[in-house]
Structure formats: structure tokens, C-alpha cells
Amino acid sequence: MGRYGEDLAARRLREAGMTVLERNWRCAEGEIDLIARDADAVVICEVKTRRAAPFQHPMEGLPPAKTARLRRLAARWLTECWIARYGQPPVGGVRIDLVGIVLPDRGAPVLQHVRGVG
């Protein structure tokens, strides 16, 4: 279910004009689901996929501790990958987005993309 949700989220980001740079980037501290470029900004994207009720709505799945961890992972990715390659931070900065996906029993998935959640 997670992989399917990430595929849908990556497609949504591309449809919004972004370029997906990496998927499932991992280090000892954790994983970033999607890393994209939106014009001059780098986007760290968390993807939450849930089946329709009774589970928690995916947009409620990013508590402050998770946001803080994503910030740490973003800083590490910037240092190890972006700055190592380009020599400086992205001109447009970095933001954290959330894509929430609800998979109903029948019908098409429902996606919600919120920019700048952290």
C-alpha cells in the first residue's frame, strides 16, 4: 500500500510541475519518501496512505516529532547530496510537503497535497 501511495504522490508532484529527484532516500536516521524540485526550491515530501475509515486520516499523520525528524533528514540530505553536488544550498530554500492519500473501498484514490507543513 505504501509503494502504491508513493507512486500516486510522485505522479501528483510531476503533474504540479515538479521534478522528482529521489525516492525512498535512506540513512541511519530514517527515510525520506520523496525529494523533488519545485522551481528553485527543494521539496521534502512525506507520503501518508490510508484505507478509508476507520483509520486515522492521512493528513493527521505528521505529528511535531515526525516533522522535526524530517527537518533533520532534510538537512542531512542537503549536506550529503545537494551541497556535495552543487556546492551551495538551493536558491529557493527547502520546504516540507505532505501528500495524504485515502484509498476507498471502491473508486479512485483521493489525494491531498499540502505545501509547507513543516
C-alpha positions as CSV (number, residue, x, y, z in Angstrom):
1,M,0.0,0.0,0.0
2,G,2.9,2.4,0.8
3,R,4.6,1.9,-2.5
4,Y,1.3,2.4,-4.4
5,G,0.7,5.7,-2.4
6,E,4.2,6.9,-3.2
7,D,3.7,6.2,-6.9
8,L,0.5,8.2,-6.8
9,A,2.2,11.0,-4.9
10,A,5.2,11.1,-7.3
11,R,2.7,11.4,-10.2
12,R,0.9,14.2,-8.5
13,L,4.1,16.2,-7.9
14,R,5.1,15.8,-11.5
15,E,1.6,16.9,-12.6
16,A,2.2,20.0,-10.4
17,G,5.3,20.8,-12.4
18,M,7.9,19.4,-10.0
19,T,10.8,17.1,-10.8
20,V,11.1,14.1,-8.6
21,L,14.8,13.8,-7.7
22,E,14.8,10.8,-5.3
23,R,12.5,8.2,-3.9
24,N,13.0,6.4,-0.6
25,W,16.3,8.1,0.3
26,R,17.6,6.3,3.4
27,C,20.3,6.9,6.0
28,A,20.9,5.6,9.5
29,E,18.4,8.2,10.9
30,G,15.5,7.3,8.7
31,E,13.9,7.7,5.3
32,I,12.5,10.5,3.1
33,D,9.7,9.2,0.9
34,L,10.1,11.7,-2.0
35,I,12.5,14.5,-2.7
36,A,11.5,16.9,-5.5
37,R,12.5,20.1,-7.1
38,D,9.9,22.9,-7.4
39,A,11.4,25.7,-9.5
40,D,14.4,26.7,-7.3
41,A,13.2,25.0,-4.1
42,V,13.8,21.5,-2.9
43,V,10.8,19.7,-1.5
44,I,11.0,17.0,1.1
45,C,7.7,15.1,0.7
46,E,6.1,12.8,3.3
47,V,3.5,10.4,1.9
48,K,0.8,9.0,4.1
49,T,-1.5,6.4,2.6
50,R,-4.5,5.0,4.4
51,R,-7.5,2.9,3.7
52,A,-10.9,4.6,4.1
53,A,-12.3,4.7,7.7
54,P,-12.0,3.7,10.5
55,F,-8.2,4.5,10.4
56,Q,-6.7,7.9,11.1
57,H,-6.9,10.3,8.2
58,P,-3.5,10.6,6.5
59,M,-3.4,14.3,6.9
60,E,-3.3,13.8,10.7
61,G,-0.2,11.6,10.4
62,L,2.5,14.2,10.7
63,P,2.9,15.0,14.4
64,P,5.6,17.5,15.6
65,A,8.1,14.8,16.4
66,K,7.9,13.4,12.8
67,T,8.2,16.9,11.4
68,A,11.3,17.5,13.4
69,R,12.8,14.2,12.2
70,L,12.0,15.2,8.6
71,R,13.9,18.5,9.1
72,R,16.9,16.6,10.4
73,L,16.8,14.2,7.5
74,A,16.4,17.1,5.1
75,A,19.5,18.8,6.5
76,R,21.4,15.6,6.1
77,W,20.3,15.0,2.5
78,L,21.1,18.6,1.7
79,T,24.6,18.2,3.0
80,E,25.3,14.8,1.6
81,C,23.6,15.1,-1.7
82,W,22.7,18.6,-2.8
83,I,25.6,20.7,-1.5
84,A,28.1,17.9,-2.3
85,R,27.0,18.2,-5.9
86,Y,26.2,21.9,-6.3
87,G,28.4,23.5,-3.6
88,Q,25.6,25.6,-2.1
89,P,22.0,25.3,-0.7
90,P,19.1,25.5,-3.2
91,V,18.3,29.1,-4.1
92,G,14.6,28.7,-3.3
93,G,15.2,27.0,0.0
94,V,13.7,23.8,1.3
95,R,10.2,23.0,2.3
96,I,8.3,20.0,3.7
97,D,5.1,18.9,2.0
98,L,2.6,16.2,2.9
99,V,0.7,14.2,0.4
100,G,-2.2,12.3,2.0
101,I,-3.9,9.5,0.2
102,V,-7.2,7.8,1.1
103,L,-7.9,4.5,-0.7
104,P,-11.7,4.0,-0.7
105,D,-13.2,0.5,-0.9
106,R,-14.4,1.4,-4.4
107,G,-13.5,4.2,-6.7
108,A,-10.4,6.3,-7.3
109,P,-7.9,7.3,-4.6
110,V,-8.3,10.7,-3.1
111,L,-5.1,12.7,-2.9
112,Q,-4.5,15.9,-0.9
113,H,-1.2,17.8,-1.3
114,V,-0.4,20.4,1.4
115,R,2.7,22.5,0.8
116,G,4.9,23.8,3.6
117,V,3.7,21.7,6.6
118,G,6.9,21.9,8.5
